[in-house]
């Protein structure tokens, strides 16, 4: 059920719910859908003029408007264009309640926009053909929790996905002591890909094959730990090389280089392009708490391995939703409505109703003056939990988030570029990983890049959209890394005849000699705000990872905290058949 906005803003009936969700971002929408599926009465309110923020997919003009609306240079939202009845602190219909004003916080800062070809990007007739992700780059691994959730929920014929064609890892051979410059290396996604890869030597192929066999044996031994029988051939092949409990606690890069004895190139590919480490792993002292342990590295490798070939039509390990990641949030909003939830658009919430005596949450006050009540409240990360509310009790050992940033120093630098050509001939959708220090000496984190074409409806035909991101503790350093990647990949000249200086001696790994021309770009800093759990809870901002596991994890924990006796999306629906048009099919085969 949907209550549409009209000139006077509607009155909502009923006025009491099990759960009120303020926001239509991905985690809020998952929680709303899960609660509605569990039989709870749910009201989901979108207070923004834009849907699904900060996981929205927008046109260039709308994206910049959204960034400025939620940036550090902008104060709380201006709701003066709505017809208000009373200010939130004026009065309430029940004298036993206080009303705490609900304010917003900045989510972005240092927003930069560069327009090189306004006629090609900013023309009003083209805006609807763009779907730019606010939280890009981001992909779905075929075996990750988000895909499992989508399959379990059964969105038959509601969404379409496209397979990511390939991935590349770029590392500086000079840093590895060989001299020579930047190398583009394909990331092998399967055994067949290893054999076909012309950039790998026979020795490297054998090393990778032995390593993958070792991982498979380790995974099988763990999954069948209760079984006493074993394969004699496997025992013989792996008796001299096993992954010990001590190995699992060592730094993954040390395990790969010292025990497995992989080459620097293979180590870089595995560590940064498959297990997707954020920080430089070669320097344990500098990296400190961000070192990837072998256990974590193996788990991520197995996720990658299980993702390859899971679905018919998926050529690799990763998928991308056609029309952008905003489609994911849209699906869960729709699911909530199908299961009986109520949603209302563009309805600001201006205050929280709290008990006068103890400060417990009771409900919300809308900009219209209407008061609504619920047992639980979920707020999007743009909102600040107001002072005067009962302090949440969060147990650190539970692994829950708190109401503050996980690390106030860490932020995500994101960039979006619109270009006229692809990085590589005949490659439409691909990932690129710049390893630490491959772009500049002070680059401490990897830079992740995701190129999309018009076949996923990201942009008009003949254009490409490129997302860039890196985690940083120093904003200046993070921006420098992103700008260095943009300069390395694109030309801003009209002729577009700037040459690429990457070195790649093998034909099948040749980089485009003429750089794509940059038509439009934006760069911005995103805060890493975490979620919080209590009667009034908040969802997290998108993190710096490529996948959605943190979103599902946060939504699941929030749901279980509120409804410990209910199942998170009861598995009552049949599995999908075909949900991908001309691309991957989310049907296991």
N, C-alpha and C positions, 0 to 999 in steps of 0.2 A: 504494500500500500504506500502511495506517495502523496504527500500534501504539497501541491504546487504553490509557489509564491504568487500572490496577486497584488493589486495596487495598494491594498491596505494591510498586507501581511496577515495570513490566516490565523485563526485560533485553533490550537491543537487539542484534539480529544482522542483518547482520555487524557487525564492530567497526571496520572501516576503510572510508573513503569518499574520493572525489575532493574533495567539498565538504561542509562542515557549515555550516548556516545557523541561527543562534540568533535567533529572532524571526519573527513572521508578519505584520509590517507590509507595506505595499505594495512598497517597493523590495526588501526581502528576498525577498518572494514572487515578484516578477518574476525576480530573479536565480536563485532555486531552479528556477523553471519553465524558464528559458532554458538553464540547465546540464543539467537532466534531458532537455530536448528535444535537446540536443547529444550525448546519450549518456553523460553523466557520472553517476557514482553520487552521489546527493545524499541527505543527511539534514537535514530541517528540524525544528527543535525549538521548541516554544512554551513558554517558561519561565513565562509569566504565566497568571493565572486568566482573563484576557480575551484574546480573539482579535483579531489584526490591529492591535494598538496600535502606534504612535500614530495609525493611520488607521482606527480602529475606529468602528463605529456601535453605540451602547449605549443602554440605557434611562436615564432620569434618575437613578435610584438607582445603577446601575452606573457611570455616567459620573462622578458625584461621588466614588464609592469609588475609581475609577481615578485621578482627579486628585489625591486625597489620598495615594494609594499612591505616586505618582511626584512629589510636590511637595517643595519645599525644606524643609518642616517634618518630612519623613519620612526616616529613615535608610535604609540598604540594606534590601532586601526581607527580611521575616521568613519563613524557610522551615522553621521549627520544627515546622509541622504535617505535614511530610513525614518519612518514616522514613529517616534517614541512616545510612550505614555508618561513614564516617570523615569528619572535617573535612578540607578540601582540602589542608591542609599536613601532615597526619599521616603519610601514607605513600603510596607509589605502587608499582605492580607491577613497575616497571622502575627500577633504581637509577640509570640514566643520565639520568633526567628530573627536573626540578624542577617543582613545582606552584605556580603564581602564583594567588592568590585573585582571583576576578572580582567586582568590586563595581559598583554602579550609581550613577548621578548623578541629581539632580533634573531633571525636564523642565519642571515648572510651578511657579508661585509665585503668591502673592496670590490664592488661590482664594476667591471670594465666591459665596454662594448665597442667593437670596431666594425664599421660597415665599409666594405670595399666596393660592393656592387649593389647599391640600394634597389635598383630597378629589378634585380634578379631575386632578391630575398624579401624586401619589404613591401612589394606590391600587394595591395589588399586582396587581389584575386588569387594570390598564391598562399595566403595565410592558412587556409583550411587544408592545404596539402602537406603542411609540416606537422610532425608530432615529435617535439623535442623533449627528452626526458630531463626533468630537474635533477634527478639523482643518478644520472648516468656517469660512467659506464656500468651496466649491470646486465647479467645474463642468468639464465636458468640452466643448471646442470641437470641432465636427464634423470639422474638418480638422487637429486637433493630433496630435502624435506618439503620445499615449496611444491615441487612437481608431484611428490607423493600426496600432498594435501589436495592438490587440484584433481588428481586422479580419484582419490577417495570421495571427494565432494561431488564429482561427476558433473562437469560443465559441458555436457554433450552438445556439440555444434555451437557453443557460445563463444569460443575463442579459437584463434588460429595462431600457429607458431611457424617460424622459419628456422632452419638449422644454420648455425654459424659455420661458414665454409672452412675456415682454417685459423691457425694461430701462429704468431711469429715471436721469437725471443731475440732481442737485440742486446748484445753485450760488447763491451770495448775490449778487444783482444790485447790492446796495449796494457790494460790493467792486469792481464793475465800473463804478462811477461813475454808475449810473442811478437808484439808490434804489428801494426797493420790497420788498425782503425775499427770502425763499427761493422759488425756482421749481422745479417738477417738470417736467422735459423728457424726452419719450420719446426713446429712442436708436434712430434709423432703422437697420434692418438690411439694407435693400436699396433699389433705385431705386423700387420700388413703394411701400415704406414712406415714402420721402421725399415722394412725391407725395401720399400719403394723410394725412401729418402736418399737422394743422390748426394746430399751434403754430409752424410755420415760415412766414416770409413768403415771397413769390414770389422776392424777391432772394436769400434764404438758400437756397431750394431750387435756384436756378440756380447759386449758388456751390458747393453740395455736388455737384451733377451735374457741373460742370466739373472740380472737384477729383477726383472718382472716375474720370472719363475720363482725366485726367492720370495718375493712379496706374495705371490699366489699361494705358495706353500705355507707361509706364515699365516695368511688369512684363513686358509682352510684348517690349519691346525688349531687356531683359536676358535673357529666356529664349530669344530667337532671335538672339542677338548674332552667331552665325556665319552668319546669312542676310543676304545683301547686298540683297535686294529689300525694298521697303517699300511700304506703302499710301500713295498720294499724298494721299488725303483726310486721313489721320491726320497726315501731315507738314504739310499746310496748316493743320490745326486746332491743332497743337501747336508750330508753328515759333516762335511768340512766347512760349511757356511750356513750358519743359522743366526737368526735375529734373537739375541738374548735379552732378558729383562734389563740388563745394564745398558745395552745398545739403545733401548727405547727412551732412556733418560738422557742420552747424549745429544748435543746439537746435531740436527739433521745433516747440515753441510759437512760436519766432521765425519759422520757415519758414511756419507757418500764418497768423500774424498779419501779417507784413511782406510776404511774397512772394505768398501765396494770398489774403491780405486777408479772412480769415474773420472773422465777428463774434465777440465774446467768448463768446457762448452756444455757437456751433458749435465754437469752439476748445476750450471746456471739455468738451463732449460727446466730441469725438474724443480729446483727450489723456487724460481720466480714465475715461471709460466704454467706450472701444473699445481704445485702446492701453494703458490701465490703468496710467498713471504712478502711482508711490507718493507721491512728494514734490511739493510745490508747484513748478511749473515756471516761474512768472512771475518768480521771483527767482533768477537764475542764481547769484549769490554765495552765497545761503543754501543752495541745493540742492547746489552743487558737483558731486561725483562722481555724483549720482543724476539728473542732467539726462538726459532721453531725447533722443538724437540723431535726426535725421530718418531716417537709414537704419533704425534700430531701430523708429521709429514707423511707417514704411512697411511693414516686414516684419510688424508686428503688425496693421496695417490689412488687409493682404492675407490673413493668416490668418483674420481675421474675415470678409472678403469671400468667401473660398473655403469657409468653413464654412456660409454661408447657402445652403440648397438642395442641399447635398451628398446628403442622405438623404431618401428618401420618408417623409413623415409628420412630419419635423422642421420646425416652423414658423419657427424662428429659427436662430441660429448655435450655440446651446449645448444640451447634453443633461445629464441627471442620472440616475444609476443608481437604479432603484426598489429600495427597502430600504436605501439609503444607500451611501456610498462604501466602507464595509467590504466590500461585494459585490465590488469590484474586486480587493482582496487575496484574498478567498475564492476567486475564480475562478482566480487564478494559483497558489494553493496546490493547488487541485484539478488544475490542469494539470500541476503538478510530480508529483503522485501518479499521474496517468494515464500519464505518461511514465516511470514506474518509480521515482520518488523515494519515500523513506520519511518519514513525518511522525509526530511523537509529541507528545502534548498534556500540558501542565502538568508539565514535567520541567525543573526548574532546573539550570542549569550553574553550578557553584560554583568552578571553577578551570580554568586553562589549563596544559597540559603543554608544557614547553619543554626544549630541549636544555641540559644542564648546562654544556657547554663554551662555546657561542657564543650561547645564548639564543634559538635559532630555535624557532618554533612547531611543535609536533608533534601536539597533540590537545587534547581537553577532558576534564574530569572532571565527572560528573553528581552530583547530590545523593545518588544511591543508592550512590555509590562506584565505579560502572563507569567505565572509561576508554575513550574512543573516539578514533580517529586519522583525520586527513585531511590532504590537501595544502594546502587553503585553508580559511579560516574567515571567515564573515561574521557580524558582530555588529550587533544592533539599536542605535539611538542611545542607548538607556538605559544601556548598559554602558560602563564606562571601560576603555580599553586599559591593562592593569596595567604598572607600572614593572618593569624587568627583562627585558622583551621587546625583541628587536632593533628599533632605531628604523627606521621605514619611510622609504624613499627616494622622495620625492614631487617630481616636477619641475614647478615653477610654470608653465613654458611649455607643458606638456601640458594645462593647464586643469583639472587634477585638484583635488579638495578636499583639505584637510589635516585633521588630527585635532582641530583647535580650531575655535571659532566663527569664521565669516567676519568678523564685526564684533561683538566682545563687548558693545558698547553697544546693538546693535539687538536688539529682541525683537518678538514678535507679541502684541498684546492681542486676545484672542478673547472673544466673548460669545455666549451661546445664550439665546433667549427662547422661551417657549411662550405663545401668545396665543389669544384666542377669535375673532379676525376678521382679515380681510385688510387690507392698506394701501389697496387700491383695489377698487372694486366689480367683481366678475366676473373678478378676476385671481387665479389660484391660486399660480403659481410665477413669481417675478420677482426681478430684481436691482435694487438701488438703490445709487447712488454719490453720497456726499457729498464734494464737492470740498474741497480744503484751505481753511480759514478760513470755511467755510459754517456750521459748528456753533459755533465759538468762536474768538476772535482768535489763540490760540496753537496752533491745529490746523495742523500743518505737513504732515501726510500725509492722503491720502484715506481715508475710511471706507467699506468695502464691506459691503453687506448683501444677504442672500439669503433670500427667503421661500419656504417649501415648505409644501404642503398634504398632506392625507391621501391624495391620489391617487398620491403617490410612496411611500406607506407610511412617512412620516416621523413620523406622529402619528395618534391616533385621529380619527375623523370629527368635524368641528365645531371642530377646533383647527388652528393653524398653528405651524410652527417657523421661527424667524428667527435666522440666523447673522450675526454682526457681527465685523469684524476691521480692524485697522490696524497698520502697522509703526511702531515708535517707538524713539527713543533714550533718551527719558525716560519711565519707567514711569508717573509721576504724570500727565504730559501725555497719554499714550496712553489711560489709564483715563478721564481727563476727557473725551476725545473720544468714546469708546464710550458713557459714561454720558449725554453730551449727546445722542447719537443715540437712545438708549433713551427719554430724556425727551421728545424731539421726536416720536417715533413712537407711544408707548404711554401708556396711562393705567393707574395702579395702583389706581384707585378701583373699588369693586365695581360701581357703576352704569355705569362706563365712558363717562361723558358728557363727558369732557374734550374740548374742541374743538381741532382742528388749526389752527395759525396760519400754515401755508404758503399762499402766494398763487398762484393759478392761474386766470386769468380765462377760459380757454376750457373749454367744457363737456367735451370729450373728454379733457381733461387735469385734471379736477377731482379733488382729493384728498379722501379720506374725511373728512367733517366730524366724525364721532365716532371718536376714536382707538380702536384695538383695546385690549382690557383685558389687562394683563400678568398671567399666571397663575403663572409660574415663570421664574426666570432665574439664570444663573451667568455669572461673569466671571473670567477667569484669564489669567496671563501665560505664554506659551510661549517657551522658549529656541530660538534659531536655531542648532542644532548641526549642523555640516556633517559629511560623511562623510570617510573616509580609505581609502587603498589600500595594501595590502601582503599578505603571507601571512595576517595578521590584519587584516581591513578592517572598517570600520563604515559604516553607511548614514546618510543625513541625516534630520533632522527635517523635517516639512512646512514649507515656506517661507511667506511672506506673500502669495504670488500666488494667483489664482483657479484657474489651470490646473495641469496635472500635468507640464508639460514638464521641470521640474527632476528629477522622480522618474525619468522615462524616461531622461534624460540621465545621471544618476548610476548607474542600473542598467546602462546600456549600457557606460559607461566601466569600471565594475567588472568586468563580464563580459569585455570586451576585454583588460583588464589581466591577468586570470587565464588566459583562453583566446584568445590573439590569432589562432589559426589556425581557430577555429570560428565558424560563422555564428550570429548572435544571432536565435534563433527561425527556423529554416529554413522558407521559404515553400513548404510542400508541400500545404497544405490549401486546399479551395475557399473562395471568399468566402461570406459569410453570405447567407442569404435573409431570413427574418424573425426578428428578435430582440427586437422591441419590441412589447409588448402594448398596444393602444390608445394608441399614441404613436409615437415616431420609429422608423423602420425602418433599421437599418444596412445598407442595400443602396443602392449609389449609383444615382442615377437622374436 
